[in-house]
């Protein structure tokens, strides 16, 4: 198998490349699988684009820098990466490496049994080593309540952890249908999976809050998130696969259920 690890990054280029060299390459190299890193730095300022281009000169061939697009939004960056991925499986993870990479140890033995996996900070067995600030924990708890309990009724404890793995065909289909470019893209992906009956497994992770955040205005981000959730709900019919598409994914049609 081949795995593409997509990492969206905005103005964290130095930290990202340090993490890849010190943590990412040693870990995935130890797994004896074919893998690549695909870095998407859209929306970064000129200084960080320059840093990324310079640091790429020292990277091995399995670290790729996606063609730069001057767009802002984590969701856009993940979509960009998914559509350029070469692996049979596609992962995205945050540039701060807040989620311990070893969660993949529990995913790899079962990778062909599910359509996707999501790391969780809140299910049984998960550990949080360093917590977020009080205000961010409050916003996060409210978001989880609105997403999981009120709006989408997901069977998960954590929809927003920045570490998810999908089959490539599923990842790229979600990206092609994606309408959000900001932080609600996780919700959009999981809503697509739920509506069509894809099998997603939630796995516990060890998580350590990153010291650097690109979020400067939590109130505005929260308002944008709410707007995007409404757009996702309104777009429901456009996420549902038709009979031919379901057959291509190996999903049962209505007649077969």
Backbone torsions as a table, in degrees:
resi	resn	phi	psi	omega
1	UNK	NA	156.4	174.0
2	UNK	-124.8	136.7	-178.9
3	UNK	-115.0	130.6	170.7
4	UNK	-103.5	122.7	178.4
5	UNK	-101.9	106.5	180.0
6	UNK	-89.0	127.7	178.2
7	UNK	-124.0	108.9	174.7
8	UNK	-76.8	140.7	-175.1
9	UNK	-146.7	132.3	173.5
10	UNK	-130.8	112.2	176.2
11	UNK	57.3	33.2	175.4
12	UNK	-129.9	29.7	-170.6
13	UNK	-57.9	-45.8	-177.7
14	UNK	-62.8	-46.5	179.4
15	UNK	-62.5	-42.1	-179.1
16	UNK	-59.4	-50.5	-177.6
17	UNK	-67.3	-34.4	175.0
18	UNK	-62.4	-42.7	179.8
19	UNK	-65.4	-39.4	179.3
20	UNK	-63.0	-46.5	-177.6
21	UNK	-67.8	-45.0	-173.2
22	UNK	-82.9	-30.6	-172.7
23	UNK	-122.2	-52.5	-172.1
24	UNK	-62.8	-54.2	-178.5
25	UNK	-63.3	-44.7	177.5
26	UNK	-61.3	-41.1	-177.1
27	UNK	-68.2	-56.9	-176.3
28	UNK	-66.6	-30.1	175.3
29	UNK	-63.5	-29.6	-179.0
30	UNK	-75.6	-14.6	-175.8
31	UNK	-82.6	-13.2	-179.4
32	UNK	58.5	43.6	173.0
33	UNK	-121.9	162.3	175.7
34	UNK	-82.1	125.7	-176.9
35	UNK	-148.9	162.1	174.2
36	UNK	-144.9	151.9	169.7
37	UNK	-101.6	132.8	175.3
38	UNK	-120.8	111.4	-174.1
39	UNK	-98.6	130.5	-179.5
40	UNK	-121.9	111.3	-173.0
41	UNK	-111.3	23.5	180.0
42	UNK	-55.1	140.7	179.4
43	UNK	88.8	-5.6	178.9
44	UNK	-75.0	155.3	178.2
45	UNK	-77.7	172.9	-174.4
46	UNK	-59.9	-38.2	-179.8
47	UNK	-62.0	-45.0	-177.8
48	UNK	-72.3	-31.4	174.2
49	UNK	-64.4	-42.0	179.0
50	UNK	-63.8	-42.0	178.5
51	UNK	-61.4	-44.6	-179.1
52	UNK	-61.8	-45.9	179.8
53	UNK	-63.0	-36.5	179.8
54	UNK	-71.4	-44.2	-178.5
55	UNK	-68.1	-27.2	179.0
56	UNK	-62.4	-23.0	-178.9
57	UNK	-64.9	-22.9	-178.4
58	UNK	-101.9	2.0	-176.1
59	UNK	-87.2	150.1	175.0
60	UNK	-70.3	170.6	-173.7
61	UNK	-67.3	-18.7	180.0
62	UNK	-89.9	14.0	169.7
63	UNK	-113.5	115.0	-177.2
64	UNK	-114.6	146.2	174.5
65	UNK	-108.1	117.8	-179.1
66	UNK	-63.9	150.8	177.8
67	UNK	-57.6	132.0	-173.2
68	UNK	-73.3	134.3	172.8
69	UNK	-125.9	132.9	-176.3
70	UNK	-80.1	64.0	178.6
71	UNK	-123.2	151.2	-177.9
72	UNK	-112.2	135.2	175.8
73	UNK	139.3	124.4	-179.2
74	UNK	-60.9	-39.5	179.6
75	UNK	-61.2	-41.0	176.3
76	UNK	-61.1	-42.9	-177.3
77	UNK	-64.3	-41.1	177.9
78	UNK	-66.0	-44.2	177.3
79	UNK	-57.5	-47.0	178.0
80	UNK	-55.2	-46.9	-179.3
81	UNK	-66.6	-42.9	179.6
82	UNK	-58.1	-42.9	-176.2
83	UNK	-72.2	-20.4	178.6
84	UNK	-98.8	-3.7	-174.9
85	UNK	-65.1	144.6	179.3
86	UNK	-107.9	-15.3	-175.6
87	UNK	-75.5	161.7	174.2
88	UNK	-71.7	-26.6	175.8
89	UNK	-125.3	146.3	-176.7
90	UNK	-126.4	128.1	176.3
91	UNK	-115.1	145.6	164.0
92	UNK	-123.1	144.5	179.7
93	UNK	-146.5	157.5	-176.0
94	UNK	-75.9	150.8	-176.6
95	UNK	-65.4	-23.3	-179.1
96	UNK	-83.1	-3.2	179.8
97	UNK	54.4	36.6	-178.7
98	UNK	-63.5	-33.1	177.0
99	UNK	-86.1	125.2	179.3
100	UNK	-59.3	127.4	-176.6
101	UNK	-61.1	-21.5	-175.6
102	UNK	-67.9	-5.3	172.0
103	UNK	-60.2	-25.8	179.2
104	UNK	-68.2	-19.1	176.4
105	UNK	-59.0	-36.2	-179.1
106	UNK	-86.0	-18.7	180.0
107	UNK	-82.3	-43.7	-172.1
108	UNK	-53.9	-45.1	-178.8
109	UNK	-65.1	-20.1	-177.2
110	UNK	-114.2	12.8	-167.9
111	UNK	-62.2	-27.0	179.9
112	UNK	-93.4	4.9	-179.5
113	UNK	-97.1	-13.9	-178.2
114	UNK	-132.6	163.5	177.2
115	UNK	-84.4	-21.6	-179.9
116	UNK	-168.0	165.0	179.1
117	UNK	-136.2	141.9	174.8
118	UNK	-126.5	130.7	175.9
119	UNK	-73.9	147.1	-176.4
120	UNK	-133.3	134.9	176.0
121	UNK	-92.1	-5.1	-169.8
122	UNK	-127.1	0.6	176.7
123	UNK	-89.9	170.2	-177.4
124	UNK	-58.6	130.9	179.0
125	UNK	98.2	-11.4	179.8
126	UNK	-78.2	154.1	178.6
127	UNK	-134.8	135.7	174.1
128	UNK	-111.8	112.6	-175.6
129	UNK	-80.6	-40.8	177.6
130	UNK	-134.2	121.9	-174.5
131	UNK	-81.3	160.4	172.6
132	UNK	-73.3	172.5	175.2
133	UNK	-63.3	162.0	-177.4
134	UNK	-58.6	-44.1	-177.3
135	UNK	-65.6	-38.6	179.9
136	UNK	-71.9	-32.9	175.9
137	UNK	-66.0	-38.7	178.7
138	UNK	-65.1	-47.3	179.8
139	UNK	-61.6	-41.0	-179.9
140	UNK	-64.2	-42.4	-179.9
141	UNK	-64.6	-42.3	178.4
142	UNK	-64.9	-40.3	179.2
143	UNK	-63.3	-43.7	178.8
144	UNK	-60.5	-42.2	179.8
145	UNK	-62.1	-46.7	-178.6
146	UNK	-66.8	-39.6	-177.8
147	UNK	-72.2	-54.3	-169.7
148	UNK	-81.0	-41.4	-172.9
149	UNK	-92.8	-43.1	-171.7
150	UNK	-89.8	-49.6	-168.5
151	UNK	-96.7	-46.2	-169.7
152	UNK	-117.5	-13.3	174.9
153	UNK	53.0	48.1	177.8
154	UNK	-71.4	147.0	177.0
155	UNK	-86.4	34.9	-176.6
156	UNK	-123.1	159.3	175.5
157	UNK	-91.1	-21.3	-172.7
158	UNK	-148.9	108.3	-179.7
159	UNK	-94.9	-11.5	-168.7
160	UNK	-110.5	3.1	178.4
161	UNK	-63.5	134.7	-174.4
162	UNK	-82.6	59.7	178.8
163	UNK	-161.7	101.7	-178.3
164	UNK	-140.1	148.6	-178.6
165	UNK	-129.5	134.3	178.6
166	UNK	-137.2	155.6	166.9
167	UNK	-59.6	146.1	-175.9
168	UNK	-59.9	-43.9	-177.6
169	UNK	-61.9	-38.2	177.4
170	UNK	-69.3	-46.1	-179.2
171	UNK	-57.2	-44.0	-176.4
172	UNK	-75.2	-31.3	175.4
173	UNK	-67.2	-41.1	177.0
174	UNK	-62.6	-42.5	-179.1
175	UNK	-64.0	-39.4	180.0
176	UNK	-65.5	-30.7	-178.8
177	UNK	-93.6	-4.7	-174.2
178	UNK	-65.9	134.0	178.8
179	UNK	-115.8	-11.2	-178.9
180	UNK	-101.0	142.5	-179.3
181	UNK	-119.2	3.3	-178.4
182	UNK	-108.8	-136.9	-170.3
183	UNK	-88.0	-5.8	-177.7
184	UNK	-88.6	7.1	-176.2
185	UNK	-63.4	-32.1	176.4
186	UNK	-57.9	-44.1	179.2
187	UNK	-61.4	-43.6	-179.2
188	UNK	-61.3	-43.8	179.8
189	UNK	-63.1	-47.4	-176.9
190	UNK	-69.6	-31.2	175.7
191	UNK	-65.9	-43.4	176.2
192	UNK	-58.6	-46.1	-179.5
193	UNK	-63.6	-42.3	-179.4
194	UNK	-66.4	-44.5	-177.7
195	UNK	-61.9	-30.2	-175.9
196	UNK	-104.6	-0.3	174.9
197	UNK	79.1	27.0	175.1
198	UNK	-73.5	148.5	-177.3
199	UNK	-91.4	113.2	-178.8
200	UNK	-119.7	128.8	179.7
201	UNK	-107.8	134.0	176.7
202	UNK	-94.1	127.9	-177.6
203	UNK	-123.6	139.2	-178.9
204	UNK	-69.4	147.8	179.1
205	UNK	-133.6	167.1	168.9
206	UNK	-99.9	127.6	-172.3
207	UNK	-129.9	139.0	-177.3
208	UNK	-132.9	112.3	-175.3
209	UNK	-53.6	128.1	178.7
210	UNK	-67.5	146.0	-176.9
211	UNK	-77.1	-22.9	-177.0
212	UNK	-113.6	131.6	176.7
213	UNK	-125.3	142.5	177.0
214	UNK	-90.1	-0.9	178.7
215	UNK	-83.5	115.4	-177.2
216	UNK	-101.9	-24.9	-177.4
217	UNK	-133.0	91.4	-175.0
218	UNK	-61.6	-35.4	-178.9
219	UNK	-65.7	-44.8	-179.7
220	UNK	-66.7	-40.5	178.3
221	UNK	-61.2	-41.3	179.2
222	UNK	-63.2	-41.4	179.3
223	UNK	-66.4	-42.0	177.6
224	UNK	-62.9	-38.0	179.8
225	UNK	-62.4	-43.9	179.2
226	UNK	-63.1	-41.3	178.4
227	UNK	-61.9	-42.4	-179.1
228	UNK	-67.3	-35.9	177.3
229	UNK	-62.3	-38.3	177.1
230	UNK	-64.8	-40.3	178.3
231	UNK	-63.8	-40.1	179.6
232	UNK	-63.2	-44.3	179.2
233	UNK	-62.4	-41.9	-179.9
234	UNK	-66.7	-25.4	-176.0
235	UNK	-89.2	10.2	-171.8
236	UNK	-49.2	-49.3	-174.8
237	UNK	-62.7	-26.3	-178.8
238	UNK	-79.9	-10.1	176.6
239	UNK	-89.9	-17.9	-172.3
240	UNK	-81.0	124.3	-179.3
241	UNK	-72.6	144.7	174.6
242	UNK	-83.1	177.2	-174.1
243	UNK	-59.7	-42.2	-179.3
244	UNK	-65.9	-41.0	178.9
245	UNK	-67.1	-39.2	178.0
246	UNK	-63.1	-40.8	179.1
247	UNK	-62.5	-39.5	179.5
248	UNK	-63.3	-31.6	179.1
249	UNK	-88.6	-2.8	-178.4
250	UNK	77.4	22.0	178.8
251	UNK	-94.2	146.7	178.3
252	UNK	-68.2	142.0	173.7
253	UNK	-82.5	172.8	-179.9
254	UNK	-57.7	-37.4	-177.5
255	UNK	-68.1	-27.9	-176.0
256	UNK	-88.7	-14.9	-177.1
257	UNK	-72.2	NA	NA
